[in-house]
Amino acid sequence: MTRKLAIRLSLLSSIIYIALTILYFSSIVSKINHSDSPSAGAGLGMLVAFLTPHYFMLLIAVIFNIVISLIKFTKNYLIIINIILYIIAGALGFILGFVLIISIIFQIIFLIIAYNNNK
């Protein structure tokens, strides 16, 4: 596996994670709109409040990953910075559960493979 392929696989897994998250939140919002319970909106508000830092760091990591995948010469320190950004995003998402960590682990593994590859 080449370095660029590993970086692009990390980017692809990030984009899939973001797309699944958007689908998840859209289904939650549609269920809240058809719910009679007033506490359903409060639950969504708490979920968004807890996940906002996680998604903000994830968005920064994805943007940085796009920049790394577009430049011709990828330096090791850029990959290390991106790994650190994903670790921070995973730590912020750990508040709500282990499912968020599993999705971040794949991105970190691909970036570690890219870092260890000498090509």
C-alpha positions as CSV (number, residue, x, y, z in Angstrom):
1,M,0.0,0.0,0.0
2,T,1.5,3.3,-1.0
3,R,1.5,6.4,1.2
4,K,-1.0,8.3,-1.0
5,L,-3.4,5.3,-1.1
6,A,-3.3,5.1,2.7
7,I,-4.0,8.8,3.1
8,R,-6.9,8.6,0.6
9,L,-8.3,5.6,2.4
10,S,-8.2,7.6,5.6
11,L,-10.0,10.4,3.8
12,L,-12.6,8.1,2.4
13,S,-13.4,6.6,5.8
14,S,-13.7,10.1,7.2
15,I,-16.2,11.1,4.4
16,I,-18.2,7.9,4.9
17,Y,-18.3,8.6,8.7
18,I,-19.6,12.1,8.1
19,A,-22.2,10.9,5.5
20,L,-23.5,8.3,8.0
21,T,-23.6,10.9,10.7
22,I,-25.7,13.2,8.5
23,L,-28.1,10.4,7.7
24,Y,-28.3,9.6,11.4
25,F,-29.1,13.1,12.4
26,S,-31.6,13.6,9.7
27,S,-33.5,10.5,10.8
28,I,-33.4,11.8,14.4
29,V,-34.8,15.2,13.4
30,S,-37.6,13.6,11.3
31,K,-38.5,11.4,14.3
32,I,-38.5,14.5,16.6
33,N,-40.7,16.4,14.2
34,H,-43.3,13.6,14.4
35,S,-43.1,13.1,18.1
36,D,-45.5,14.4,20.6
37,S,-43.0,14.5,23.5
38,P,-41.5,17.9,24.3
39,S,-38.4,16.2,25.8
40,A,-37.4,14.8,22.4
41,G,-36.1,18.2,21.2
42,A,-34.2,18.6,24.5
43,G,-32.5,15.3,23.9
44,L,-31.4,16.4,20.5
45,G,-30.1,19.6,21.9
46,M,-28.0,17.7,24.4
47,L,-26.7,15.4,21.8
48,V,-25.7,18.3,19.5
49,A,-24.1,20.1,22.5
50,F,-21.9,17.1,23.4
51,L,-20.9,16.3,19.8
52,T,-20.2,19.7,18.5
53,P,-16.5,19.7,19.7
54,H,-16.0,16.2,18.3
55,Y,-17.4,17.2,14.9
56,F,-15.5,20.5,14.8
57,M,-12.2,18.7,15.4
58,L,-13.2,16.0,12.9
59,L,-13.9,18.6,10.3
60,I,-10.5,20.2,10.9
61,A,-8.9,16.8,10.5
62,V,-10.7,16.1,7.3
63,I,-9.8,19.4,5.8
64,F,-6.2,18.8,6.8
65,N,-6.4,15.3,5.3
66,I,-7.7,16.8,2.0
67,V,-4.8,19.2,1.9
68,I,-2.3,16.4,2.6
69,S,-3.8,14.2,-0.2
70,L,-3.7,17.0,-2.7
71,I,0.0,18.1,-2.2
72,K,2.6,16.3,-4.2
73,F,5.2,15.7,-1.5
74,T,3.8,14.4,1.8
75,K,6.0,15.0,4.7
76,N,6.0,12.8,7.8
77,Y,5.2,15.7,10.1
78,L,2.0,16.5,8.2
79,I,0.8,12.9,8.7
80,I,1.7,13.1,12.5
81,I,-0.3,16.3,12.8
82,N,-3.2,14.7,11.1
83,I,-3.0,11.7,13.4
84,I,-3.0,14.0,16.4
85,L,-6.1,15.8,15.1
86,Y,-7.9,12.5,14.7
87,I,-6.9,11.4,18.2
88,I,-8.3,14.6,19.6
89,A,-11.5,14.2,17.7
90,G,-11.8,10.6,19.0
91,A,-11.1,11.7,22.5
92,L,-13.9,14.3,22.3
93,G,-16.2,11.7,20.8
94,F,-15.4,9.2,23.5
95,I,-17.8,11.1,25.8
96,L,-20.8,9.5,24.1
97,G,-19.6,6.1,23.4
98,F,-17.3,3.5,21.9
99,V,-19.0,3.6,18.4
100,L,-17.4,7.0,17.7
101,I,-13.9,5.6,18.6
102,I,-14.2,2.7,16.3
103,S,-14.8,5.0,13.3
104,I,-11.8,7.1,14.2
105,I,-9.5,4.1,14.7
106,F,-9.7,3.2,11.0
107,Q,-8.6,6.7,10.0
108,I,-5.7,6.6,12.4
109,I,-4.6,3.1,11.3
110,F,-4.5,4.2,7.6
111,L,-2.5,7.3,8.6
112,I,0.0,5.2,10.6
113,I,0.4,2.9,7.6
114,A,1.1,6.0,5.5
115,Y,3.6,7.2,8.0
116,N,5.5,3.9,8.1
117,N,5.6,3.6,4.3
118,N,8.8,5.1,2.9
119,K,7.5,5.7,-0.6
